[in-house]
Amino acid sequence: MTADDRPIGRVTRCSTRGFVGAVRLPEPEWPVFGTFCRAEAQQGRSQVIGLIYDLSIEDDELARQLAASEAIRPEQLADGQVNRQVPVEYRALAVGYLNGGGFTQSLPPQPPLTLAPVHRLSDEQVRTFTERLDFLPLMLNVPEIPVDDLMAAAIRSAAAVRPESERRGYLVRAAAEVARLLGRDLTRLESLLRAVRP
């Protein structure tokens, strides 16, 4: 099983706007903010494409007990931070879906299935999905998520999986689309463009 094939968790809650996944993985393998991922929907006929925008560590009884103690021994700290697999929950915003006809950048027809495995998109899938920039408007005006930071992270991730010779051109094209979308809010636009500058 390659790194792209290994699940990064399973869906615990879902809607057509996105899904929540939970996983127990060692810290280096946690998904990161702005990771493109996919989860099965419609009884396997489609895959919802998500963009991870929030990661949190679930309650851990042992960690709470150690945090309340006056002194933590180095071996206890190592056990809690390195050795044990920490339960992590993450939220993903739906930005499209994959079916037999290829990628579509709009809300999916149905949410993922509960307990469906969640996988990272491969570099090739990220390149293909982000070739068009229609997923960017889906991110605007979503309440209670850090939209501008997520948009910048998505653009940086999409540029990073392209050959070196294509990265600058992609960033310029994405910046032009962001300028079109946010042209009436120059302060917000300037901040976002600064965040994606190479």
C-alpha positions in Angstrom: 0.0 0.0 0.0 1.5 3.3 -1.1 1.3 6.6 0.9 -1.5 7.7 -1.4 -3.4 4.5 -0.9 -3.3 4.5 2.9 -6.5 6.0 4.4 -6.1 9.1 6.5 -9.2 8.2 8.5 -12.9 7.5 8.2 -15.9 9.8 7.8 -17.8 10.3 11.1 -20.2 13.1 10.1 -21.1 14.5 6.7 -23.3 16.7 4.5 -23.1 18.0 1.0 -21.1 21.0 2.2 -18.3 18.7 3.6 -17.4 16.0 6.1 -15.6 15.3 9.3 -13.1 12.5 9.5 -11.3 10.8 12.4 -8.0 8.9 12.5 -5.4 7.5 14.8 -2.1 8.1 13.1 1.4 9.0 14.4 2.0 12.7 14.2 4.2 12.8 11.1 1.4 11.2 9.1 -1.4 13.6 10.1 -3.1 15.4 7.2 -2.3 19.1 7.1 -4.3 22.3 6.6 -5.1 22.6 2.9 -4.8 18.9 2.1 -7.0 17.7 -0.8 -8.7 14.5 0.0 -11.5 12.2 -1.2 -14.2 10.1 0.4 -16.5 7.5 -1.3 -20.2 8.5 -1.9 -23.2 7.2 -3.8 -22.4 3.6 -3.0 -19.0 3.9 -4.7 -20.2 5.6 -7.8 -18.5 8.9 -6.9 -15.8 10.3 -4.6 -16.4 13.6 -2.8 -13.3 15.9 -3.0 -12.6 17.8 0.2 -10.2 20.4 1.3 -9.1 20.0 5.0 -9.5 23.2 6.9 -9.5 22.2 10.6 -7.6 19.6 12.6 -8.2 19.0 16.3 -7.1 16.5 18.9 -10.0 14.7 20.5 -10.2 14.2 24.2 -7.6 11.9 25.6 -8.1 10.8 29.3 -4.4 10.1 29.9 -3.3 13.4 28.4 -5.7 15.3 30.6 -4.4 13.5 33.7 -0.8 14.2 32.7 -1.5 17.8 32.0 -3.0 18.2 35.5 0.1 16.7 37.2 2.8 19.0 38.6 5.6 17.4 36.7 5.7 15.2 33.6 8.6 12.8 33.3 10.4 12.8 29.9 9.3 9.2 29.2 5.7 10.2 29.9 6.0 13.2 27.5 7.5 10.9 24.8 4.7 8.4 25.3 2.0 11.0 25.0 3.5 12.9 22.0 5.5 10.3 20.1 4.8 6.7 20.9 1.0 6.6 21.2 -1.2 7.2 18.2 -3.2 10.4 19.0 -6.9 10.5 18.0 -7.2 13.4 15.5 -10.4 14.8 14.0 -10.4 16.9 10.9 -13.0 18.8 8.9 -13.0 19.0 5.1 -15.0 21.5 2.9 -16.5 19.8 -0.2 -15.1 21.5 -3.3 -16.1 18.9 -6.0 -16.5 15.3 -6.8 -15.1 12.6 -9.0 -17.2 10.2 -11.0 -17.0 8.2 -14.3 -16.9 11.4 -16.2 -14.0 12.9 -14.4 -13.7 15.8 -11.9 -16.6 18.2 -11.3 -16.0 21.4 -9.3 -19.3 21.9 -7.6 -21.1 20.6 -4.5 -21.5 16.8 -4.7 -24.9 15.3 -5.4 -24.7 13.3 -2.1 -22.4 13.4 0.9 -19.9 10.7 1.6 -21.0 7.5 3.4 -20.5 7.3 7.1 -17.3 5.3 7.9 -16.1 5.7 4.3 -12.3 5.7 4.2 -10.7 9.1 3.5 -7.6 9.2 1.2 -5.3 12.0 0.2 -5.5 13.0 -3.5 -2.4 11.9 -5.3 -0.2 14.6 -6.8 -1.5 13.7 -10.2 -5.1 14.0 -9.0 -4.5 17.4 -7.4 -2.9 18.6 -10.7 -5.9 17.4 -12.7 -8.5 18.7 -10.2 -7.0 22.1 -9.8 -6.4 22.7 -13.5 -9.6 24.6 -13.5 -10.2 27.1 -10.8 -13.9 26.8 -10.4 -13.4 25.3 -6.9 -12.3 28.8 -5.6 -15.8 30.4 -5.7 -17.1 27.4 -3.7 -14.9 28.5 -0.8 -16.0 32.1 -0.6 -18.6 33.1 2.0 -18.6 29.8 3.8 -19.3 30.9 7.4 -17.0 29.9 10.3 -14.0 28.7 8.3 -10.8 30.6 7.6 -11.6 31.0 3.9 -8.7 33.3 2.9 -6.1 31.1 4.6 -7.7 27.9 3.1 -7.8 29.4 -0.4 -4.1 30.4 -0.2 -3.1 27.0 1.1 -5.1 25.3 -1.7 -3.4 27.4 -4.3 0.0 26.8 -2.8 -0.7 23.0 -2.7 -1.9 23.0 -6.3 1.2 24.9 -7.5 3.6 22.6 -5.5 2.6 19.5 -7.3 3.3 21.0 -10.7 6.7 20.9 -12.4 8.9 23.7 -11.4 8.6 25.3 -14.8 4.8 25.6 -14.5 4.5 26.8 -10.9 4.8 30.5 -11.5 2.4 30.5 -14.4 -0.2 28.6 -12.3 0.2 31.1 -9.4 -0.3 34.0 -11.8 -3.4 32.4 -13.2 -4.8 31.6 -9.8 -4.0 35.2 -8.6 -5.9 36.6 -11.5 -9.0 34.5 -10.6 -8.7 35.5 -7.0 -8.5 39.2 -8.2 -11.7 38.7 -10.2 -13.5 37.1 -7.2 -12.4 39.7 -4.6 -12.0 42.8 -6.8 -14.3 44.8 -4.6 -12.4 44.0 -1.4 -8.9 45.3 -2.0 -7.7 44.8 1.5 -8.7 41.2 1.6 -7.4 40.6 -2.0 -4.0 42.1 -1.1 -3.7 39.9 2.0 -4.6 36.8 0.1 -2.2 37.6 -2.8 0.6 38.1 -0.3 -0.1 34.6 1.1 0.3 32.9 -2.2 3.3 34.9 -3.5 6.2 32.5 -4.3 
